[in-house]
Amino acid sequence: MPNADNKKETERSALHATIWRIANDTREAVDITQLNARIAEIVTRENVLRTEIEGGGNS
């Protein structure tokens, strides 16, 4: 049964690597609702500024 033992060890190693990858993940959790709201604010402000710039040059 060397093949079964080898397969088990390979699976165990893969699981170990996955667990450590998850444990070492230090990315900050993101609230997608807040992020989308902030992006909407930025786009709105960008449009206001664009209109002011375009309107200011035609006065």
N, CA, C and O atoms as CSV, one atom per row, in Angstrom:
chain,resi,resn,atom,element,x,y,z
A,1,MET,N,N,0.798,-1.209,0.000
A,1,MET,CA,C,0.000,0.000,0.000
A,1,MET,C,C,0.843,1.278,0.000
A,1,MET,O,O,0.407,2.292,0.545
A,2,PRO,N,N,2.005,1.254,-0.582
A,2,PRO,CA,C,2.799,2.472,-0.608
A,2,PRO,C,C,2.102,3.599,-1.355
A,2,PRO,O,O,2.248,4.766,-0.991
A,3,ASN,N,N,1.344,3.262,-2.398
A,3,ASN,CA,C,0.656,4.301,-3.160
A,3,ASN,C,C,-0.402,4.996,-2.323
A,3,ASN,O,O,-0.546,6.216,-2.409
A,4,ALA,N,N,-1.155,4.242,-1.506
A,4,ALA,CA,C,-2.183,4.826,-0.649
A,4,ALA,C,C,-1.545,5.740,0.388
A,4,ALA,O,O,-2.051,6.831,0.650
A,5,ASP,N,N,-0.440,5.302,0.978
A,5,ASP,CA,C,0.256,6.121,1.973
A,5,ASP,C,C,0.817,7.386,1.334
A,5,ASP,O,O,0.746,8.464,1.925
A,6,ASN,N,N,1.369,7.264,0.139
A,6,ASN,CA,C,1.922,8.409,-0.571
A,6,ASN,C,C,0.823,9.407,-0.908
A,6,ASN,O,O,1.005,10.616,-0.762
A,7,LYS,N,N,-0.320,8.896,-1.361
A,7,LYS,CA,C,-1.444,9.771,-1.696
A,7,LYS,C,C,-1.932,10.501,-0.452
A,7,LYS,O,O,-2.227,11.695,-0.495
A,8,LYS,N,N,-2.016,9.768,0.659
A,8,LYS,CA,C,-2.471,10.367,1.914
A,8,LYS,C,C,-1.505,11.465,2.354
A,8,LYS,O,O,-1.934,12.529,2.802
A,9,GLU,N,N,-0.223,11.212,2.229
A,9,GLU,CA,C,0.781,12.205,2.621
A,9,GLU,C,C,0.723,13.434,1.710
A,9,GLU,O,O,0.874,14.563,2.175
A,10,THR,N,N,0.506,13.210,0.418
A,10,THR,CA,C,0.375,14.321,-0.528
A,10,THR,C,C,-0.841,15.177,-0.181
A,10,THR,O,O,-0.763,16.405,-0.180
A,11,GLU,N,N,-1.953,14.528,0.110
A,11,GLU,CA,C,-3.173,15.256,0.489
A,11,GLU,C,C,-2.963,16.018,1.795
A,11,GLU,O,O,-3.412,17.155,1.933
A,12,ARG,N,N,-2.281,15.390,2.752
A,12,ARG,CA,C,-2.011,16.039,4.038
A,12,ARG,C,C,-1.133,17.269,3.828
A,12,ARG,O,O,-1.367,18.312,4.439
A,13,SER,N,N,-0.142,17.154,2.981
A,13,SER,CA,C,0.746,18.295,2.703
A,13,SER,C,C,-0.012,19.435,2.036
A,13,SER,O,O,0.192,20.603,2.369
A,14,ALA,N,N,-0.886,19.093,1.094
A,14,ALA,CA,C,-1.681,20.118,0.418
A,14,ALA,C,C,-2.611,20.814,1.410
A,14,ALA,O,O,-2.763,22.035,1.371
A,15,LEU,N,N,-3.227,20.045,2.290
A,15,LEU,CA,C,-4.104,20.619,3.297
A,15,LEU,C,C,-3.327,21.532,4.227
A,15,LEU,O,O,-3.788,22.623,4.562
A,16,HIS,N,N,-2.160,21.093,4.642
A,16,HIS,CA,C,-1.299,21.891,5.517
A,16,HIS,C,C,-0.953,23.227,4.848
A,16,HIS,O,O,-1.033,24.280,5.480
A,17,ALA,N,N,-0.575,23.177,3.588
A,17,ALA,CA,C,-0.232,24.400,2.861
A,17,ALA,C,C,-1.432,25.329,2.762
A,17,ALA,O,O,-1.290,26.543,2.909
A,18,THR,N,N,-2.610,24.774,2.515
A,18,THR,CA,C,-3.825,25.587,2.411
A,18,THR,C,C,-4.147,26.256,3.741
A,18,THR,O,O,-4.488,27.438,3.780
A,19,ILE,N,N,-4.040,25.507,4.820
A,19,ILE,CA,C,-4.320,26.063,6.148
A,19,ILE,C,C,-3.373,27.223,6.450
A,19,ILE,O,O,-3.812,28.258,6.950
A,20,TRP,N,N,-2.086,27.068,6.157
A,20,TRP,CA,C,-1.135,28.145,6.413
A,20,TRP,C,C,-1.377,29.348,5.511
A,20,TRP,O,O,-1.201,30.488,5.940
A,21,ARG,N,N,-1.779,29.105,4.262
A,21,ARG,CA,C,-2.084,30.218,3.363
A,21,ARG,C,C,-3.253,31.026,3.916
A,21,ARG,O,O,-3.223,32.256,3.893
A,22,ILE,N,N,-4.277,30.345,4.411
A,22,ILE,CA,C,-5.438,31.033,4.990
A,22,ILE,C,C,-5.023,31.777,6.259
A,22,ILE,O,O,-5.412,32.927,6.462
A,23,ALA,N,N,-4.246,31.132,7.099
A,23,ALA,CA,C,-3.816,31.742,8.362
A,23,ALA,C,C,-2.950,32.976,8.130
A,23,ALA,O,O,-2.997,33.921,8.918
A,24,ASN,N,N,-2.168,32.976,7.070
A,24,ASN,CA,C,-1.264,34.092,6.789
A,24,ASN,C,C,-1.910,35.186,5.947
A,24,ASN,O,O,-1.265,36.190,5.643
A,25,ASP,N,N,-3.152,35.010,5.573
A,25,ASP,CA,C,-3.850,36.013,4.763
A,25,ASP,C,C,-4.194,37.198,5.656
A,25,ASP,O,O,-5.065,37.104,6.520
A,26,THR,N,N,-3.510,38.300,5.443
A,26,THR,CA,C,-3.706,39.474,6.297
A,26,THR,C,C,-4.489,40.573,5.586
A,26,THR,O,O,-4.515,41.718,6.036
A,27,ARG,N,N,-5.121,40.219,4.485
A,27,ARG,CA,C,-5.902,41.235,3.785
A,27,ARG,C,C,-7.073,41.689,4.661
A,27,ARG,O,O,-7.676,40.899,5.387
A,28,GLU,N,N,-7.366,42.962,4.570
A,28,GLU,CA,C,-8.462,43.535,5.329
A,28,GLU,C,C,-9.795,43.144,4.678
A,28,GLU,O,O,-9.920,43.125,3.454
A,29,ALA,N,N,-10.773,42.838,5.511
A,29,ALA,CA,C,-12.110,42.546,4.988
A,29,ALA,C,C,-12.698,43.842,4.429
A,29,ALA,O,O,-12.499,44.913,5.002
A,30,VAL,N,N,-13.412,43.747,3.328
A,30,VAL,CA,C,-13.980,44.918,2.676
A,30,VAL,C,C,-15.499,44.822,2.701
A,30,VAL,O,O,-16.078,43.805,2.320
A,31,ASP,N,N,-16.129,45.890,3.152
A,31,ASP,CA,C,-17.587,45.972,3.106
A,31,ASP,C,C,-17.951,46.474,1.717
A,31,ASP,O,O,-17.782,47.655,1.413
A,32,ILE,N,N,-18.449,45.582,0.880
A,32,ILE,CA,C,-18.703,45.926,-0.525
A,32,ILE,C,C,-19.764,47.010,-0.667
A,32,ILE,O,O,-19.716,47.800,-1.610
A,33,THR,N,N,-20.717,47.057,0.251
A,33,THR,CA,C,-21.756,48.086,0.198
A,33,THR,C,C,-21.141,49.462,0.432
A,33,THR,O,O,-21.455,50.415,-0.281
A,34,GLN,N,N,-20.271,49.566,1.424
A,34,GLN,CA,C,-19.589,50.834,1.687
A,34,GLN,C,C,-18.670,51.214,0.532
A,34,GLN,O,O,-18.604,52.382,0.148
A,35,LEU,N,N,-17.973,50.250,-0.011
A,35,LEU,CA,C,-17.084,50.516,-1.130
A,35,LEU,C,C,-17.859,51.044,-2.332
A,35,LEU,O,O,-17.451,52.024,-2.955
A,36,ASN,N,N,-18.964,50.403,-2.655
A,36,ASN,CA,C,-19.781,50.862,-3.783
A,36,ASN,C,C,-20.337,52.260,-3.545
A,36,ASN,O,O,-20.404,53.065,-4.474
A,37,ALA,N,N,-20.734,52.557,-2.315
A,37,ALA,CA,C,-21.239,53.892,-1.994
A,37,ALA,C,C,-20.139,54.932,-2.174
A,37,ALA,O,O,-20.381,56.009,-2.718
A,38,ARG,N,N,-18.937,54.609,-1.719
A,38,ARG,CA,C,-17.812,55.543,-1.857
A,38,ARG,C,C,-17.458,55.770,-3.324
A,38,ARG,O,O,-17.163,56.895,-3.726
A,39,ILE,N,N,-17.486,54.720,-4.113
A,39,ILE,CA,C,-17.219,54.858,-5.549
A,39,ILE,C,C,-18.276,55.742,-6.193
A,39,ILE,O,O,-17.951,56.582,-7.033
A,40,ALA,N,N,-19.530,55.564,-5.814
A,40,ALA,CA,C,-20.616,56.398,-6.365
A,40,ALA,C,C,-20.385,57.866,-6.011
A,40,ALA,O,O,-20.606,58.741,-6.847
A,41,GLU,N,N,-19.942,58.148,-4.781
A,41,GLU,CA,C,-19.643,59.531,-4.384
A,41,GLU,C,C,-18.524,60.113,-5.237
A,41,GLU,O,O,-18.602,61.259,-5.679
A,42,ILE,N,N,-17.500,59.330,-5.461
A,42,ILE,CA,C,-16.358,59.803,-6.255
A,42,ILE,C,C,-16.783,60.097,-7.687
A,42,ILE,O,O,-16.393,61.117,-8.255
A,43,VAL,N,N,-17.579,59.211,-8.271
A,43,VAL,CA,C,-18.037,59.407,-9.652
A,43,VAL,C,C,-18.925,60.650,-9.738
A,43,VAL,O,O,-18.814,61.430,-10.684
A,44,THR,N,N,-19.796,60.830,-8.759
A,44,THR,CA,C,-20.661,62.012,-8.753
A,44,THR,C,C,-19.819,63.276,-8.674
A,44,THR,O,O,-20.050,64.221,-9.427
A,45,ARG,N,N,-18.840,63.302,-7.767
A,45,ARG,CA,C,-17.968,64.470,-7.623
A,45,ARG,C,C,-17.165,64.709,-8.893
A,45,ARG,O,O,-16.973,65.855,-9.301
A,46,GLU,N,N,-16.702,63.649,-9.513
A,46,GLU,CA,C,-15.952,63.774,-10.763
A,46,GLU,C,C,-16.819,64.411,-11.846
A,46,GLU,O,O,-16.352,65.266,-12.598
A,47,ASN,N,N,-18.075,63.993,-11.922
A,47,ASN,CA,C,-18.984,64.562,-12.921
A,47,ASN,C,C,-19.258,66.039,-12.663
A,47,ASN,O,O,-19.348,66.827,-13.604
A,48,VAL,N,N,-19.391,66.418,-11.390
A,48,VAL,CA,C,-19.592,67.831,-11.041
A,48,VAL,C,C,-18.377,68.643,-11.465
A,48,VAL,O,O,-18.515,69.698,-12.084
A,49,LEU,N,N,-17.207,68.160,-11.137
A,49,LEU,CA,C,-15.987,68.876,-11.504
A,49,LEU,C,C,-15.832,68.980,-13.019
A,49,LEU,O,O,-15.443,70.026,-13.539
A,50,ARG,N,N,-16.136,67.892,-13.723
A,50,ARG,CA,C,-16.032,67.902,-15.178
A,50,ARG,C,C,-16.980,68.960,-15.765
A,50,ARG,O,O,-16.604,69.693,-16.680
A,51,THR,N,N,-18.196,69.033,-15.239
A,51,THR,CA,C,-19.165,70.009,-15.726
A,51,THR,C,C,-18.690,71.432,-15.440
A,51,THR,O,O,-18.827,72.319,-16.282
A,52,GLU,N,N,-18.129,71.644,-14.244
A,52,GLU,CA,C,-17.604,72.971,-13.909
A,52,GLU,C,C,-16.456,73.372,-14.825
A,52,GLU,O,O,-16.380,74.521,-15.259
A,53,ILE,N,N,-15.573,72.444,-15.117
A,53,ILE,CA,C,-14.426,72.727,-15.974
A,53,ILE,C,C,-14.897,73.031,-17.400
A,53,ILE,O,O,-14.463,74.006,-18.012
A,54,GLU,N,N,-15.785,72.187,-17.915
A,54,GLU,CA,C,-16.280,72.388,-19.272
A,54,GLU,C,C,-17.110,73.649,-19.375
A,54,GLU,O,O,-17.023,74.359,-20.377
A,55,GLY,N,N,-17.908,73.946,-18.372
A,55,GLY,CA,C,-18.743,75.155,-18.372
A,55,GLY,C,C,-17.918,76.412,-18.164
A,55,GLY,O,O,-18.239,77.468,-18.711
A,56,GLY,N,N,-16.850,76.302,-17.369
A,56,GLY,CA,C,-15.995,77.457,-17.074
A,56,GLY,C,C,-15.239,77.932,-18.294
A,56,GLY,O,O,-14.935,79.120,-18.401
A,57,GLY,N,N,-14.927,77.042,-19.211
A,57,GLY,CA,C,-14.173,77.430,-20.392
A,57,GLY,C,C,-15.037,78.067,-21.471
A,57,GLY,O,O,-14.505,78.691,-22.390
A,58,ASN,N,N,-16.364,77.925,-21.383
A,58,ASN,CA,C,-17.270,78.425,-22.412
A,58,ASN,C,C,-17.958,79.704,-22.001
A,58,ASN,O,O,-18.809,80.195,-22.742
A,59,SER,N,N,-17.628,80.271,-20.845
A,59,SER,CA,C,-18.320,81.477,-20.359
A,59,SER,C,C,-17.889,82.704,-21.099
A,59,SER,O,O,-18.374,83.799,-20.814
